[in-house]
């Protein structure tokens, strides 16, 4: 087991305007719903739909017309993680999620393995203490998502901190590499927004 670190996640201010072209805005719409808005939603409409959003051009907020994707409040944590990823530049194009070759048609994003840890952006971290399983190279991986199970193998592990705490793994799924990161105290596939679980086995 190991102590680890996760990127700090901040709420997007409600005051974000709906005509933004370079970022997504989030507005608390009612006690049971919120809206993702902004011109950039056009680029990510398929992802927003997959995460449970419904497009509505006839919403009203503070007496003004509001065009955007409305979500139930229960989806807010998952959607906020996506919004923050987009606004921080970690998701550049719609194709990052929907068009990358995947295993068993589950839409699993793939990445190119960097040669060393210096290739990754490690400038913004908040330290959180918890224990999490420490995988190793060559170890088998089982990914459960949407009632399907996909098998892979760990090809590389990385640490982006001076204490040597492992925080990134690269997993080969049928010849395609995905990146595993620690999110909310468990291993998750970076950029894959469907509900899923990652298990490391012997």
C-alpha positions in Angstrom: 0.0 0.0 0.0 1.2 3.5 -0.6 0.4 7.2 0.1 -0.5 9.1 -3.0 -1.5 12.4 -4.4 -4.3 13.7 -6.6 -4.8 16.8 -8.6 -7.0 19.4 -6.8 -10.4 19.9 -8.4 -12.1 23.3 -8.1 -15.7 24.3 -8.9 -16.3 26.4 -12.0 -17.9 29.7 -11.0 -21.6 30.1 -11.7 -20.9 33.5 -13.2 -19.2 32.0 -16.3 -20.8 33.5 -19.4 -22.7 31.4 -21.9 -20.9 32.9 -25.0 -17.4 31.6 -24.1 -15.6 30.1 -27.0 -12.6 28.6 -25.2 -14.1 27.0 -22.1 -17.1 25.4 -20.6 -19.3 27.1 -18.0 -21.5 25.5 -15.3 -24.6 27.1 -13.8 -26.7 25.7 -10.9 -30.1 25.7 -12.5 -32.4 24.3 -9.8 -32.4 22.3 -6.6 -32.2 19.1 -8.8 -30.3 20.2 -11.9 -27.4 22.2 -13.4 -26.4 23.3 -16.8 -23.2 23.1 -18.8 -23.0 26.0 -21.3 -20.8 27.9 -23.7 -20.0 27.7 -27.4 -17.5 24.9 -26.7 -20.3 22.5 -25.8 -20.8 22.0 -29.6 -17.4 20.3 -29.8 -18.2 17.9 -26.9 -21.9 17.3 -27.5 -21.6 13.5 -27.9 -19.7 13.3 -24.6 -22.2 15.5 -22.8 -25.0 13.3 -24.1 -23.2 10.1 -23.0 -22.9 11.6 -19.5 -26.6 12.0 -19.2 -27.1 15.6 -20.5 -30.0 16.9 -22.5 -29.6 19.9 -24.8 -32.1 22.7 -24.2 -32.1 26.1 -25.9 -35.1 27.4 -24.0 -33.8 27.6 -20.5 -34.0 30.8 -18.4 -31.5 31.9 -15.7 -31.6 35.3 -13.8 -34.1 36.5 -16.4 -31.9 35.7 -19.4 -32.1 33.0 -22.0 -29.7 30.2 -21.3 -28.7 27.6 -23.9 -26.9 24.5 -22.8 -26.9 20.9 -21.6 -29.0 20.2 -18.5 -28.0 17.4 -16.1 -29.5 15.9 -12.9 -27.6 17.0 -9.8 -26.5 13.4 -9.1 -24.2 13.6 -12.2 -22.4 16.8 -11.1 -19.2 15.3 -9.8 -18.5 13.3 -13.0 -19.5 16.2 -15.3 -17.4 18.7 -13.2 -14.4 16.5 -13.6 -14.9 16.5 -17.4 -15.5 20.3 -17.5 -12.3 21.0 -15.5 -10.3 18.6 -17.8 -11.5 20.5 -20.8 -10.9 24.0 -19.3 -7.4 22.9 -18.2 -6.5 21.7 -21.7 -6.4 18.0 -20.7 -9.1 17.2 -23.3 -8.4 19.0 -26.5 -10.8 17.6 -29.1 -14.0 15.5 -29.1 -12.0 12.7 -30.8 -10.0 12.3 -27.6 -12.9 10.4 -26.2 -15.2 9.2 -28.9 -13.0 8.4 -31.9 -9.9 6.7 -30.4 -9.7 3.0 -31.1 -11.1 1.0 -28.2 -11.4 -2.5 -26.8 -14.8 -4.3 -27.2 -16.4 -1.0 -28.2 -16.3 0.5 -24.7 -14.8 3.8 -25.9 -11.6 3.3 -23.8 -9.2 6.2 -24.6 -5.6 5.4 -25.5 -2.4 7.4 -25.1 1.2 7.4 -26.2 3.5 6.3 -23.4 6.0 9.1 -22.5 9.6 8.2 -22.2 10.0 9.5 -18.7 8.1 11.4 -16.1 9.4 14.8 -17.3 7.1 14.5 -20.3 4.0 15.0 -18.1 2.7 18.2 -16.5 3.1 17.8 -12.7 3.0 21.5 -11.6 -0.4 21.5 -9.9 -0.8 19.0 -7.1 -2.6 18.9 -3.7 -1.4 16.3 -1.3 -4.0 13.9 0.2 -3.1 11.0 2.4 -4.7 7.6 1.8 -3.7 4.0 1.1 -4.1 2.5 -2.4 -2.8 -0.7 -4.1 0.6 -0.4 -5.7 0.7 -2.2 -9.0 3.9 -3.4 -10.8 5.0 -3.8 -14.3 3.8 -7.1 -15.9 0.8 -7.3 -13.6 -2.6 -8.3 -15.1 -5.4 -5.8 -15.0 -9.2 -6.3 -15.2 -11.4 -3.4 -16.2 -15.2 -3.7 -15.5 -17.4 -1.2 -17.3 -21.0 -1.2 -18.6 -21.4 -4.9 -17.9 -18.3 -5.8 -19.9 -14.9 -7.0 -18.7 -11.7 -6.2 -20.5 -8.3 -7.7 -19.6 -4.9 -5.9 -19.9 -1.4 -5.8 -18.5 0.7 -3.1 -16.8 3.5 -2.0 -19.1 5.0 0.9 -17.2 4.6 2.6 -13.8 5.6 6.2 -12.9 6.0 8.5 -10.0 5.8 12.3 -10.3 6.9 13.3 -6.8 10.1 13.4 -4.8 8.9 10.7 -2.4 8.6 8.1 -5.1 4.9 7.5 -4.6 3.5 5.8 -7.7 0.6 7.8 -9.2 0.5 6.7 -12.9 0.4 3.3 -14.7 0.3 2.5 -18.4 -1.9 -0.4 -19.3 -2.0 -2.3 -22.5 -5.5 -3.4 -23.6 -5.3 -5.5 -26.8 -2.2 -3.6 -28.1 -3.6 -0.1 -27.2 -2.2 1.8 -24.3 -4.4 3.6 -21.7 -3.2 5.6 -18.7 -4.4 4.7 -15.2 -4.4 7.5 -12.6 -5.5 7.9 -9.0 -8.9 9.7 -8.7 -11.0 9.9 -5.6 -8.7 7.4 -3.8 -8.9 4.7 -6.5 -7.3 3.8 -9.8 -9.3 5.0 -12.8 -8.6 5.3 -16.6 -7.7 8.8 -17.5 -10.2 10.5 -19.8 -12.7 7.6 -19.6 -15.9 9.1 -18.1 -18.1 6.0 -18.0 -18.5 4.3 -14.7 -15.8 1.7 -14.3 -13.6 -0.2 -11.9 -9.9 -1.2 -12.3 -8.6 -4.3 -10.5 -5.0 -5.5 -10.5 -4.6 -9.3 -10.3 -1.7 -11.7 -10.0 
